[in-house]
Amino acid sequence: MKTKQNNKTQSERNSIVSKFVSGGLLLGLATQSFAATPTGRLVVHEWGTFTSVQGSNGVSLQGLQHEDESLPDFVYGRDSLKEGATVAESGPGDRGGSGGTGNPGDWPHGHGHGKRVEPQMLARADTSITQKLETPVVYFYSDHAQTVNVDVDFPGGVISQWFPNATQFAPPVGGNQRLANGSMSWSVDVLDHAASVPTIPQDSIWAPSRKVNSNFVSFKGENEKFIFYRGLGNFKTSFTVESKKGSYTLANSSAQDIPSAFLIRVTAGSHPQGFIKPLGNIAAHHTMMLDASEIPALDADFDHYLKSVSENLGKALVESGLFADEAQAMVNTWSKSYFKTPGTRVLYVLPRAWTDAILPIRVTPQPTSLIRTLVGRVEVLSQEEERNLEAGLQDLKPETTQSFVNDLGRFAEPKLRRVIGLTRQNSVRKTGEEILREIQ
């Protein structure tokens, strides 16, 4: 039933491309065109991802405020705004984009500082960051120009970066607050013509999201193909992954099926290898066991692995209701982080009920169709990796500390927190805590 419905949606979308509002516009990336919907209709699609790190026991770890791919300078962020602000005044001085080259070497200890919430909030927060909401984008499809209001709530966190500018957000900047009860409102003009957008490098993480046949949106002269936002939070999901003795235990404790999930592993080095194991649907209140004999061999042909993993995830995204170009945009946006970064992870498409609970949304006027696809990403720490990290801290010398932390990448903090909590060796705990203070 779901496949038939999605095929109908895709067919309907293909049929509405017949009416183009304007030709194409050279964006420095590719010639873009713009599709219209049947008269009077408003179609809204959203995709995004959130990331967590779980220890071998399936418990989510703190310290997810780091990032390794910087955003353009024109993106707004809480960390650059004045105390008490509930809106961001226009102007370059109010922007909070990561900027720079995106090279991890631009920041201390070889990975992005990623503290996109203002530092005082991080220091005073009474909850720690266990979830990083990354790159939700909202697309609009309409046959005529209209103003659309979008309100997003984030009960378990705070929206920390966004574009175009918002009309209002909460909580206000500063003060003794916790990372919860976030919200943001936009009022954008959905355009009936193409518009110029800010210049970005061709290899920017921002670039793939533009390659979608959606309407342009505008707010006070800020134009884009979508609404973008990111956030930091502390909330639990009903999905856990345990990794012990080479086996995996994946548990869905919710009342909804997880439509699709994938186990992915990538090795480090100059000749990386990887595998993907499609896990299919994980039923409500179901625990899936994978023993070592069920884990695929690593594929030495990395290009073959990349093709397979991209196609598998793309198919799942289309089945969730996204248009094919939207699914491709998401795959291309996260190909480095999802598919090429060393480590073991599980990607899974959230049930719609989870998405609506994590990020309640209101769109006015009410859309004819609203599709929301979130992908959960769980970075999995196995018992073997935990033991190796403990041994690495035990043998660590001052001259090798920097390279040790660099190798841990953006997840250095949660990994160190896990080892500090496990070790019985005071020297390992002390070394880990010293590094942790430096990179927080």
Secondary structure, DSSP 4 states (H G I P E B T S, - for coil): -HHHHHHHHHHHHHHHTT-BSS--EE-SS-EE--B-PSTT-EEEEEEEEEEEEE-TTS-B-S----BSSPPPTTSEEGGGSPTT-SS--SSGGGB----S---GGGSGGGSB----S-HHHHHH-SS---EEEEEEEEEEEESS-EEEEEEEEETTEEEEEEES--SEEESPSSSS--S-SEEEEEEEEEPSS--------TT-TTGGGG-S-PPPEEETTEEESSEEEEEEE----SEEEEEETTEEEEEE-SSS-EEEEEEEEE--SSS--EEEEEEEEE-TTEEEEE-GGGSPPPBS-HHHHHHHHHHHHHHHHHHTT--HHHHHHHHHHTIIIIIISSEEEEEEEPPHHHHHHHS-EEEESPPSEEEEEEEEEEEE--HHHHHHHHHHHHT--GGGHHHHHHHHGGGHHHHHHHHHHH---HHHHHHHHHHHHHH-
